[in-house]
């Protein structure tokens, strides 16, 4: 899910890909950000890039 968020995909599309609801995507994204101590999606994306979670980058 982190990879899909970092790619800029909307929650609805992520939910469709993973077979979960948009609200479930938002819940997990918020929880992930809280656990990592991040406040914005931009910070979450930077985290993904820095940890090699985006292919070809």
C-alpha positions in Angstrom: 0.0 0.0 0.0 2.8 2.4 0.8 4.2 2.0 -2.7 0.8 2.8 -4.2 0.4 5.9 -2.0 3.9 7.0 -2.9 3.1 6.6 -6.6 0.3 9.1 -6.1 -2.6 6.8 -6.7 -5.9 7.9 -5.0 -7.3 5.9 -2.1 -10.2 4.6 -4.3 -7.8 3.1 -6.9 -5.6 1.6 -4.2 -8.7 0.0 -2.6 -9.7 -1.4 -6.0 -6.2 -2.8 -6.5 -6.0 -4.4 -3.1 -9.6 -5.4 -2.8 -10.4 -3.2 0.2 -12.5 -0.1 0.7 -11.3 3.5 0.3 -11.9 4.0 4.1 -9.7 1.0 4.9 -7.0 2.5 2.7 -7.3 5.8 4.5 -7.2 4.1 7.9 -4.1 2.2 7.2 -2.4 5.2 5.6 -3.1 7.3 8.7 -1.9 4.5 11.0 1.3 4.1 9.0 2.0 7.8 9.1 1.4 7.9 12.8 3.7 4.9 13.5 6.4 6.5 11.3 6.0 9.9 12.9 5.0 11.5 9.5 2.5 14.3 9.1 1.9 14.6 5.3 1.6 12.3 2.3 4.7 14.1 0.9 6.7 12.9 3.9 5.3 9.5 3.4 6.3 9.5 -0.2 9.8 10.7 0.7 10.1 7.9 3.2 9.2 5.4 0.5 11.8 6.8 -1.9 14.5 6.9 0.7 13.8 3.3 1.6 13.8 2.1 -2.1 10.1 1.2 -2.2 9.5 2.8 -5.6 10.7 0.7 -8.5 13.1 2.2 -10.9 14.1 5.1 -8.6 
